């Protein structure tokens, strides 16, 4: 029994050590892929926000449609690049959480304008995946970690 416990402790210690390097980057890369793809579609597409602006939550429903489109597009594109690099991860996680909530309310919710067939599940998955990045940071394989180890305030 002692051997099993010792083996278990060694395994857990090893998993914890690689987790510090791989877990958060895996989340960052998956989210970056999804938001880059969405941003590219917007960048090359036609602004359809005018059709749904009244479904945007306050205060986003007050913004001009062109500005909303610009903010959503560039938040997704810049946020994706920042997530890949692990740069300003908490800021971009919060920014993309806001984009996701607005999209959830205006596009993915059952409001008669659902551009995809994933309803509420996919935005919920994104929000849950952003929580560790927002609260725990980007992990050790990130520019944030590298910068924080060199800059002491």
C-alpha positions as a Markdown table, in Angstrom:
| # | Residue | x | y | z |
|---|---|---|---|---|
| 1 | Unk | 0.0 | 0.0 | 0.0 |
| 2 | Unk | 2.9 | 2.4 | 0.8 |
| 3 | Unk | 4.3 | 1.8 | -2.7 |
| 4 | Unk | 0.9 | 2.7 | -4.3 |
| 5 | Unk | 0.8 | 6.0 | -2.2 |
| 6 | Unk | 4.4 | 6.8 | -3.1 |
| 7 | Unk | 3.7 | 6.2 | -6.8 |
| 8 | Unk | 0.6 | 8.3 | -6.5 |
| 9 | Unk | 2.5 | 11.2 | -4.8 |
| 10 | Unk | 5.2 | 11.1 | -7.5 |
| 11 | Unk | 2.6 | 11.1 | -10.2 |
| 12 | Unk | 0.7 | 14.1 | -8.7 |
| 13 | Unk | 4.0 | 16.0 | -8.1 |
| 14 | Unk | 5.0 | 15.4 | -11.7 |
| 15 | Unk | 1.5 | 16.4 | -13.1 |
| 16 | Unk | 1.6 | 19.6 | -10.9 |
| 17 | Unk | 5.0 | 20.6 | -12.3 |
| 18 | Unk | 4.0 | 20.3 | -15.9 |
| 19 | Unk | 0.6 | 21.8 | -15.3 |
| 20 | Unk | 2.2 | 25.1 | -14.4 |
| 21 | Unk | 3.6 | 25.2 | -18.0 |
| 22 | Unk | 0.9 | 23.5 | -20.1 |
| 23 | Unk | -2.6 | 23.9 | -18.6 |
| 24 | Unk | -3.1 | 27.6 | -19.0 |
| 25 | Unk | -1.4 | 27.8 | -22.4 |
| 26 | Unk | -3.7 | 25.0 | -23.6 |
| 27 | Unk | -6.7 | 27.1 | -22.6 |
| 28 | Unk | -5.2 | 30.3 | -24.1 |
| 29 | Unk | -4.5 | 28.6 | -27.4 |
| 30 | Unk | -8.0 | 27.0 | -27.7 |
| 31 | Unk | -9.7 | 30.3 | -26.9 |
| 32 | Unk | -7.3 | 32.2 | -29.2 |
| 33 | Unk | -8.1 | 29.9 | -32.1 |
| 34 | Unk | -11.9 | 30.4 | -31.6 |
| 35 | Unk | -11.8 | 34.2 | -31.2 |
| 36 | Unk | -9.3 | 34.7 | -34.0 |
| 37 | Unk | -11.6 | 32.7 | -36.3 |
| 38 | Unk | -14.6 | 34.9 | -35.2 |
| 39 | Unk | -12.6 | 38.1 | -35.6 |
| 40 | Unk | -11.4 | 37.2 | -39.1 |
| 41 | Unk | -15.0 | 36.4 | -40.2 |
| 42 | Unk | -16.0 | 39.9 | -38.9 |
| 43 | Unk | -12.9 | 41.6 | -40.5 |
| 44 | Unk | -13.8 | 40.2 | -43.9 |
| 45 | Unk | -17.5 | 40.2 | -43.6 |
| 46 | Unk | -20.4 | 42.7 | -43.7 |
| 47 | Unk | -21.5 | 44.4 | -40.6 |
| 48 | Unk | -24.8 | 42.7 | -39.5 |
| 49 | Unk | -24.9 | 44.3 | -36.1 |
| 50 | Unk | -27.6 | 46.7 | -37.2 |
| 51 | Unk | -30.0 | 43.8 | -37.3 |
| 52 | Unk | -29.5 | 43.0 | -33.6 |
| 53 | Unk | -28.3 | 46.2 | -32.0 |
| 54 | Unk | -31.6 | 46.5 | -30.0 |
| 55 | Unk | -30.8 | 43.1 | -28.5 |
| 56 | Unk | -27.4 | 44.3 | -27.2 |
| 57 | Unk | -27.3 | 44.8 | -23.4 |
| 58 | Unk | -26.9 | 48.3 | -22.0 |
| 59 | Unk | -24.7 | 50.3 | -22.6 |
| 60 | Unk | -23.6 | 48.5 | -25.8 |
| 61 | Unk | -27.0 | 49.1 | -27.4 |
| 62 | Unk | -26.3 | 52.9 | -27.3 |
| 63 | Unk | -23.1 | 52.6 | -29.3 |
| 64 | Unk | -23.1 | 53.3 | -33.1 |
| 65 | Unk | -23.3 | 50.0 | -35.0 |
| 66 | Unk | -20.0 | 50.7 | -36.8 |
| 67 | Unk | -18.2 | 51.3 | -33.5 |
| 68 | Unk | -19.7 | 48.1 | -32.0 |
| 69 | Unk | -18.5 | 46.1 | -35.0 |
| 70 | Unk | -15.0 | 47.7 | -34.8 |
| 71 | Unk | -14.8 | 47.0 | -31.1 |
| 72 | Unk | -16.0 | 43.4 | -31.4 |
| 73 | Unk | -13.7 | 42.7 | -34.4 |
| 74 | Unk | -10.5 | 44.1 | -32.9 |
| 75 | Unk | -11.2 | 42.8 | -29.4 |
| 76 | Unk | -11.4 | 39.3 | -30.9 |
| 77 | Unk | -8.3 | 39.7 | -33.2 |
| 78 | Unk | -6.0 | 41.5 | -30.7 |
| 79 | Unk | -7.3 | 39.3 | -27.9 |
| 80 | Unk | -6.5 | 36.2 | -29.8 |
| 81 | Unk | -2.9 | 37.3 | -30.5 |
| 82 | Unk | -2.5 | 38.4 | -26.9 |
| 83 | Unk | -3.8 | 35.0 | -25.6 |
| 84 | Unk | -1.3 | 33.2 | -27.9 |
| 85 | Unk | 1.6 | 35.3 | -26.5 |
| 86 | Unk | 0.2 | 35.3 | -22.9 |
| 87 | Unk | 0.4 | 39.1 | -22.9 |
| 88 | Unk | -2.0 | 41.2 | -20.9 |
| 89 | Unk | -3.9 | 37.9 | -20.4 |
| 90 | Unk | -6.2 | 39.1 | -17.6 |
| 91 | Unk | -7.1 | 42.3 | -19.5 |
| 92 | Unk | -7.9 | 40.4 | -22.7 |
| 93 | Unk | -9.7 | 37.7 | -20.8 |
| 94 | Unk | -12.0 | 40.3 | -19.3 |
| 95 | Unk | -12.4 | 42.0 | -22.6 |
| 96 | Unk | -13.4 | 38.8 | -24.3 |
| 97 | Unk | -15.7 | 37.8 | -21.5 |
| 98 | Unk | -17.6 | 41.1 | -22.1 |
| 99 | Unk | -17.6 | 40.4 | -25.9 |
| 100 | Unk | -18.9 | 36.9 | -25.2 |
| 101 | Unk | -21.7 | 38.1 | -22.8 |
| 102 | Unk | -22.8 | 40.6 | -25.4 |
| 103 | Unk | -22.8 | 38.0 | -28.1 |
| 104 | Unk | -24.6 | 35.5 | -25.8 |
| 105 | Unk | -27.4 | 38.0 | -25.1 |
| 106 | Unk | -27.7 | 39.4 | -28.6 |
| 107 | Unk | -26.9 | 36.5 | -30.9 |
| 108 | Unk | -26.8 | 33.1 | -29.1 |
| 109 | Unk | -29.7 | 33.5 | -26.8 |
| 110 | Unk | -33.2 | 32.5 | -27.9 |
| 111 | Unk | -34.1 | 35.9 | -29.2 |
| 112 | Unk | -35.1 | 34.9 | -32.8 |
| 113 | Unk | -31.7 | 35.8 | -34.2 |
| 114 | Unk | -29.4 | 32.9 | -33.7 |
| 115 | Unk | -26.6 | 32.8 | -36.3 |
| 116 | Unk | -25.4 | 29.4 | -35.2 |
| 117 | Unk | -26.8 | 26.3 | -33.9 |
| 118 | Unk | -25.0 | 26.2 | -30.6 |
| 119 | Unk | -27.5 | 28.2 | -28.5 |
| 120 | Unk | -26.1 | 29.0 | -25.0 |
| 121 | Unk | -23.7 | 26.1 | -24.6 |
| 122 | Unk | -20.7 | 27.4 | -26.6 |
| 123 | Unk | -20.6 | 30.9 | -25.1 |
| 124 | Unk | -21.0 | 29.3 | -21.6 |
| 125 | Unk | -18.0 | 27.1 | -22.3 |
| 126 | Unk | -15.9 | 30.1 | -23.3 |
| 127 | Unk | -16.9 | 32.0 | -20.2 |
| 128 | Unk | -16.0 | 29.0 | -18.0 |
| 129 | Unk | -12.6 | 28.6 | -19.8 |
| 130 | Unk | -11.8 | 32.3 | -19.2 |
| 131 | Unk | -12.3 | 32.1 | -15.5 |
| 132 | Unk | -8.9 | 30.4 | -14.7 |
| 133 | Unk | -7.2 | 32.8 | -17.0 |
| 134 | Unk | -8.8 | 35.8 | -15.4 |
| 135 | Unk | -8.3 | 34.6 | -11.8 |
| 136 | Unk | -5.1 | 32.6 | -12.1 |
| 137 | Unk | -3.2 | 34.3 | -15.0 |
| 138 | Unk | -1.7 | 32.9 | -18.1 |
| 139 | Unk | 0.7 | 30.3 | -16.7 |
| 140 | Unk | 4.5 | 30.1 | -16.8 |
| 141 | Unk | 4.7 | 29.8 | -20.6 |
| 142 | Unk | 3.7 | 33.4 | -21.2 |
| 143 | Unk | 5.1 | 36.9 | -21.8 |
| 144 | Unk | 3.2 | 38.0 | -18.7 |
| 145 | Unk | 5.1 | 35.5 | -16.5 |
| 146 | Unk | 8.4 | 36.4 | -18.2 |
| 147 | Unk | 7.8 | 40.2 | -17.8 |
| 148 | Unk | 6.7 | 39.8 | -14.1 |
| 149 | Unk | 9.8 | 37.9 | -13.3 |
| 150 | Unk | 12.0 | 40.7 | -14.7 |
| 151 | Unk | 10.0 | 43.7 | -13.6 |
| 152 | Unk | 9.5 | 44.2 | -9.9 |
| 153 | Unk | 7.3 | 47.0 | -8.8 |
